[in-house]
Each structure stands twice: as structure tokens, then as C-alpha cells.
Amino acid sequence: MSYSVGQVAVFAGITVRTLHHYDEIALLSPSSRNHAGHRRYDDADLDRLQRILFYRELGFPLDEVAALLDDPDADPQEHLRRQHELLSARIAELQKMAEAVEHAMEAKKMGINLSPEEKFEVFGGKDPERYGEEAEQRWGGTPGYEETQRRVARYTKDDWKRMQDEVADWGARYDALMEAGEPPTGERAVAMAEEHRRHITKWFYDCTPEIHRGLGDLYVSDERFREFYDSMRPGLAEHVREAIHANADRVG
């Protein structure tokens, strides 16, 4: 079976002009043409196009893509292994970016006072000022916000990193809990929700069960919080919210 240039453009979500350009530079030349001279692509052409688009998505320039695809020592399986490694690295990078944005939001909200060098070291190069105005509008003037400001003004860089380590440990254990199939209203999940609440009280402000319930809702309703948690594990934000609600019902 063969496909027209228009069909291939639709399959791949690219323009006909792009396919013409790939043909002109010999990156992807159709295997045949019909009697009218129109390009026709077969399944092997589509496989090559898929590899081209993978590499382009990963930022490779066209000349490097051509060199990779035309390497006589690389078989199709090798291309798939290489692309898997590159995509895995990209996913890890995006997860770090999501964590940096989350930390940036929390840093301004909590009034963390770091030097410029420490800001970039701790937050992975993301500017903690980015969400400052929104944080001030949302929490400024509340007792919890003021208490947090007083506490963190005394925190050192080591204090902040120790707090982050506690968060990372909690997150790893919660991920394992979900992996084991623990429901959000299960005993272990509810206990970890209570641990989460006590962590906030320890480091920032008196987080009552009702305040904690509101935070759980925020993790789902605020797109940035939801994306952050779900980037670690799909469905984590909703799972944590339900566990927090169950714990608030229990201890409230």
C-alpha cells in the first residue's frame, strides 16, 4: 500500500510543504511516484519519517538527523534504543523543571530568603520571583503566611535542604504506596496524609485539618500543582487529595 503526500501529512501532523522540503534535501524521498508524477510513500517511508520526527522533537538539526539515519552501522533497533534513551533523558529534564517551578512557587509563598547563587542552586535555575505577586495576593496577610514568614526568616540553606529531603523521602514512600495499590482512603495513605500535615506544621505554620483539606483541593484545582504531582506519577494529585480529605475527616 502507498500513500499520497497529503495523506502522509495528515498522518504525521506536518505540512505538505515540509514533506516536499524533506524530499528536496534527500532526507525523505518517496519510494515511488504515480503515472502523473505525484509522490507516493510506502510503509518503509513512514517508518523513516517517524524516526525523523522523533529526532526533530529532540532538537536535532536536519543535517544531523540525516547522518544518524544514514549511518550504515546503525540498524532500526539501534535507532529505537537511542531514541528511548534520549526521550527518557528529556522526561527526566522536564520533571526537574516541574519540581523547580513548584519550589519557586513555594519559596516566594514561604518567604525564603536566599542569595542569588543559592536560588539558582536550589531551584535548578528557575527564578523564585516568578509567582511572587500571585502568592502575595493569595496568602498575604493571613496568619499562616505571617507565621511562615517569621519562621523561615531564621532558616539557613541547610535547614531548607533538610526540609526538601524530608519531602523527597515522603514522595518516594507515597509513590511506593500507590504502586502497591493502596487506596487513598486506606490506612497507610491516610497515615501519610497526616504525616504530610505534620510536616507543614513543623516547618511553616499550624496546618489544621481544615487548612490541610483546602491544600489538598488546591493540588487538584490549580493546574500547576496538579501537573507537578502528576508528573511524578499519573493520578498522584487526586490520590493525595482524597487521602488528605479522609485524614481530615478522621482527625478533625
Long-range contacts (C-beta under 8 A, 24 or more apart in sequence): 1-42, 1-43, 2-31, 2-32, 2-40, 2-41, 2-42, 3-40, 3-41, 3-42, 3-46, 4-38, 4-39, 4-40, 4-41, 5-30, 5-38, 5-39, 5-41, 7-41, 8-41, 8-45, 8-46, 8-49, 11-46, 12-49, 12-50, 12-53, 14-53, 22-49, 22-52, 25-62, 25-66, 26-66, 27-52, 27-62, 27-65, 27-66, 27-69, 28-52, 47-76, 51-79, 51-83, 54-83, 54-87, 55-83, 58-83, 58-86, 58-87, 58-90, 94-231, 95-231, 95-232, 96-124, 97-124, 97-126, 98-227, 98-228, 98-231, 99-124, 99-228, 100-124, 100-125, 100-126, 101-126, 101-130, 101-224, 101-228, 102-224, 102-225, 102-228, 103-128, 103-164, 104-128, 104-130, 104-131, 105-130, 105-131, 105-135, 105-224, 108-132, 108-135, 108-136, 109-135, 109-138, 109-139, 109-145, 109-148, 110-148, 110-149, 110-152, 110-204, 111-148, 111-149, 111-152, 111-153, 112-152, 112-155, 112-160, 113-152, 113-153, 114-157, 114-160, 118-157, 122-157, 122-160, 122-161, 122-164, 143-205, 144-204, 144-205, 144-206, 144-207, 144-211, 145-205, 147-204, 147-205, 147-206, 148-204, 148-205, 151-203, 151-204, 151-205, 152-204, 163-203, 166-199, 167-199, 170-195, 170-196, 170-199, 171-232, 174-236, 174-240, 175-232, 175-233, 175-236, 178-233, 178-235, 178-236, 178-239, 184-238, 184-239, 184-240, 184-241, 184-242, 184-243, 184-246, 185-242, 185-243, 185-246, 189-239, 189-243, 189-246, 190-243, 190-246, 190-247, 190-250, 191-247, 192-243, 193-240, 193-243, 193-244, 193-246, 193-247, 194-247, 194-251, 196-240, 196-244, 197-244, 197-247, 208-252, 209-247, 209-248, 209-251, 209-252, 210-248, 210-252, 212-244, 212-247, 212-248, 213-244, 213-245, 213-248, 213-252, 215-244, 216-240, 216-241, 216-242, 216-243, 216-244, 216-245, 216-248, 217-241
